[in-house]
């Protein structure tokens, strides 16, 4: 298969998956309302993920704190993936599975929104952090794919992208993140 064939195949897969995102509109809309309510009540949005999902967490937090499209005041969002001293000390002292749960314990308050991004829905460090966020009274949101994994039973809302292909799931995750930012600013 040549480069053109590969690119056509990837574009076709992307378009087929994106055509299925219409079914997620109700849950994405509900999540946007939760984000608005959280910010209006003086809360914050905490985001986390591993690898590409860590980068997505940072990307979405930057859009919320900085701006997405409109000039406005900065809104409270923190990517729990960015402080290497916390990540490495907690990973060393407690284990990698606890790098986000410990931050949730320290930073999360009732009514805050916690978003865990994991393509499988099964990343142990995300699962433990969502469990801690639930214990603390946060609104928990999963951004997953495939079957939704363990986050199905843990999150108030689990936005499950209808794909089992990690790159396609991640493409949808950033689209959903951008959509949430736009609705938050509206």
C-alpha positions as CSV (number, residue, x, y, z in Angstrom):
1,X,0.0,0.0,0.0
2,X,1.4,3.4,-0.9
3,X,1.2,6.7,1.1
4,X,-1.9,7.9,-0.8
5,X,-3.7,4.6,-0.1
6,X,-2.8,4.8,3.6
7,X,-3.9,8.4,3.9
8,X,-7.2,7.6,2.1
9,X,-7.8,4.7,4.4
10,X,-7.1,6.8,7.6
11,X,-9.4,9.6,6.3
12,X,-12.2,7.2,5.6
13,X,-11.8,5.6,9.1
14,X,-11.8,9.0,10.7
15,X,-14.9,10.2,8.8
16,X,-16.8,6.9,9.5
17,X,-16.1,7.2,13.2
18,X,-16.9,11.0,13.3
19,X,-20.3,10.3,11.6
20,X,-21.2,8.2,14.7
21,X,-20.4,11.0,17.1
22,X,-24.0,12.4,16.7
23,X,-25.1,9.8,19.2
24,X,-23.0,11.4,21.8
25,X,-24.6,14.8,21.6
26,X,-26.9,14.4,24.6
27,X,-24.1,13.3,27.0
28,X,-21.7,16.0,25.7
29,X,-24.3,18.6,26.2
30,X,-25.0,17.4,29.7
31,X,-21.2,17.5,30.5
32,X,-21.0,21.1,29.1
33,X,-23.8,22.1,31.5
34,X,-21.9,20.5,34.4
35,X,-18.7,22.5,33.4
36,X,-20.7,25.7,33.3
37,X,-22.3,25.0,36.6
38,X,-19.0,24.2,38.2
39,X,-17.3,27.4,37.0
40,X,-20.3,29.5,37.9
41,X,-20.2,28.2,41.5
42,X,-16.4,29.0,41.8
43,X,-15.2,25.4,41.2
44,X,-12.5,24.1,39.0
45,X,-12.0,21.5,36.3
46,X,-9.2,18.9,36.9
47,X,-8.1,16.8,33.9
48,X,-5.8,13.8,33.7
49,X,-4.6,11.2,31.2
50,X,-1.5,9.1,30.2
51,X,0.6,9.6,27.1
52,X,-1.4,11.3,24.3
53,X,-4.3,11.7,26.8
54,X,-2.0,13.5,29.1
55,X,-1.2,15.9,26.2
56,X,-5.0,16.3,25.6
57,X,-5.5,17.1,29.3
58,X,-3.0,19.9,29.0
59,X,-4.4,21.1,25.7
60,X,-8.0,21.3,27.1
61,X,-6.9,22.9,30.4
62,X,-4.9,25.6,28.4
63,X,-8.0,26.4,26.3
64,X,-10.1,26.8,29.5
65,X,-7.6,28.9,31.4
66,X,-6.4,31.0,28.5
67,X,-9.2,31.2,26.0
68,X,-10.7,29.1,23.3
69,X,-12.2,31.6,20.8
70,X,-13.6,34.5,22.9
71,X,-11.9,37.1,25.0
72,X,-13.0,36.4,28.6
73,X,-11.6,36.0,32.1
74,X,-9.5,33.0,32.8
75,X,-11.5,30.0,34.0
76,X,-10.2,27.5,36.6
77,X,-8.7,24.3,35.1
78,X,-5.7,22.2,36.0
79,X,-4.0,19.4,34.1
80,X,-2.8,17.0,36.7
81,X,-0.1,15.7,34.2
82,X,2.2,18.7,34.4
83,X,4.0,18.8,37.7
84,X,7.0,16.4,37.3
85,X,8.0,16.8,41.0
86,X,4.5,15.7,42.2
87,X,4.3,12.9,39.5
88,X,7.7,11.5,40.4
89,X,7.5,11.9,44.1
90,X,4.1,10.3,44.4
91,X,5.1,7.6,41.8
92,X,8.2,6.8,43.9
93,X,6.6,7.0,47.3
94,X,3.2,5.4,46.6
95,X,3.4,3.9,43.1
96,X,2.5,5.1,39.6
97,X,-1.2,4.0,40.1
98,X,-1.6,6.9,42.7
99,X,-0.1,9.8,40.8
100,X,-3.5,11.3,40.0
101,X,-5.5,10.1,43.1
102,X,-3.1,11.8,45.4
103,X,-3.5,15.1,43.5
104,X,-7.3,14.7,43.6
105,X,-7.1,14.2,47.3
106,X,-5.1,17.4,47.7
107,X,-6.8,19.7,45.2
108,X,-10.4,18.5,44.6
109,X,-13.4,19.9,46.4
110,X,-17.1,19.0,46.3
111,X,-18.7,20.3,43.1
112,X,-15.4,20.4,41.1
113,X,-15.4,18.5,37.8
114,X,-12.8,15.7,37.3
115,X,-12.2,14.5,33.8
116,X,-10.3,11.3,33.2
117,X,-9.1,10.7,29.7
118,X,-8.3,7.1,28.8
119,X,-8.9,5.4,25.5
120,X,-9.6,2.0,27.2
121,X,-11.4,3.3,30.2
122,X,-9.3,1.0,32.3
123,X,-6.1,3.0,33.2
124,X,-5.5,2.1,36.8
125,X,-4.3,5.6,37.8
126,X,-7.4,7.2,36.2
127,X,-9.7,4.6,37.9
128,X,-8.2,5.3,41.3
129,X,-8.4,9.1,40.8
130,X,-12.1,8.9,39.7
131,X,-12.8,6.8,42.8
132,X,-11.2,9.4,45.0
133,X,-13.1,12.2,43.2
134,X,-16.4,10.4,43.8
135,X,-15.5,10.0,47.5
136,X,-14.9,13.7,47.7
137,X,-18.2,14.7,46.0
138,X,-16.8,15.8,42.6
139,X,-18.7,15.5,39.3
140,X,-16.7,12.7,37.5
141,X,-16.5,12.5,33.7
142,X,-14.8,9.8,31.6
143,X,-13.6,10.4,28.1
144,X,-13.0,6.9,26.7
145,X,-13.5,4.6,23.8
146,X,-14.3,1.0,22.9
147,X,-16.6,-0.3,25.6
148,X,-15.9,2.5,28.1
149,X,-14.1,0.1,30.4
150,X,-14.2,0.4,34.2
151,X,-15.1,4.1,34.0
152,X,-18.6,3.1,32.8
153,X,-19.5,2.2,36.4
154,X,-17.6,4.9,38.1
155,X,-18.2,8.2,36.3
156,X,-21.4,10.2,36.5
157,X,-20.9,10.7,32.7
158,X,-18.7,8.6,30.5
159,X,-18.4,9.9,26.9
160,X,-17.5,6.7,25.1
161,X,-16.2,7.2,21.5
162,X,-17.6,4.4,19.3
163,X,-14.3,3.0,18.1
164,X,-11.7,0.5,19.3
165,X,-8.8,2.2,17.4
166,X,-6.7,4.4,19.7
167,X,-5.8,7.1,17.1
168,X,-9.4,7.5,16.0
169,X,-10.5,7.7,19.7
170,X,-7.9,10.3,20.4
171,X,-9.0,12.4,17.4
172,X,-12.5,12.3,18.7
173,X,-11.4,13.2,22.2
174,X,-9.7,16.4,21.2
175,X,-12.8,17.3,19.1
176,X,-15.0,16.7,22.1
177,X,-12.6,18.7,24.3
178,X,-12.8,21.6,21.8
179,X,-16.6,21.3,21.7
180,X,-16.8,21.5,25.5
181,X,-14.6,24.6,25.5
182,X,-16.8,26.3,22.9
183,X,-19.9,25.5,24.9
184,X,-18.3,26.6,28.1
185,X,-17.5,30.0,26.5
186,X,-21.0,30.4,25.0
